[in-house]
């Protein structure tokens, strides 16, 4: 899993960025604001530990 996040291949990086962009767009259009904030806090903490 970590190797997938640190993969420097431009094609992989672009695909990952696209998937994250789509996820954020989905969050913006659906869901509970408080849940989104809690999920973002968990994700940002996990990404900070890489």
C-alpha positions as CSV (number, residue, x, y, z in Angstrom):
1,X,0.0,0.0,0.0
2,X,2.7,2.5,0.9
3,X,4.6,1.7,-2.3
4,X,1.5,2.6,-4.3
5,X,1.4,6.0,-2.6
6,X,5.1,6.7,-3.1
7,X,5.2,5.4,-6.7
8,X,6.8,8.2,-8.8
9,X,5.7,6.8,-12.1
10,X,4.0,9.8,-13.8
11,X,1.1,7.6,-15.2
12,X,0.4,6.1,-11.7
13,X,0.7,9.6,-10.1
14,X,-1.7,11.1,-12.6
15,X,-4.2,8.3,-12.1
16,X,-4.0,8.7,-8.3
17,X,-4.5,12.4,-8.6
18,X,-7.5,11.9,-10.8
19,X,-9.1,9.4,-8.4
20,X,-8.5,11.8,-5.5
21,X,-10.0,14.6,-7.5
22,X,-13.1,12.6,-8.2
23,X,-13.4,11.6,-4.6
24,X,-13.3,15.2,-3.5
25,X,-15.9,16.2,-6.0
26,X,-18.2,13.4,-4.7
27,X,-17.7,14.6,-1.2
28,X,-18.5,18.2,-2.2
29,X,-21.8,17.1,-3.8
30,X,-22.9,14.5,-1.3
31,X,-22.7,13.6,2.3
32,X,-22.7,15.1,5.7
33,X,-20.3,18.0,6.3
34,X,-19.3,16.8,9.8
35,X,-18.5,13.3,8.4
36,X,-16.4,14.9,5.6
37,X,-14.4,16.9,8.2
38,X,-13.8,13.8,10.3
39,X,-12.7,11.7,7.2
40,X,-10.4,14.5,6.1
41,X,-8.8,14.6,9.5
42,X,-8.1,10.9,9.4
43,X,-6.8,11.0,5.8
44,X,-4.5,14.0,6.4
45,X,-3.1,12.3,9.5
46,X,-2.5,9.1,7.7
47,X,-0.8,10.9,4.8
48,X,1.4,12.9,7.1
49,X,2.8,9.6,8.5
50,X,4.2,8.6,5.1
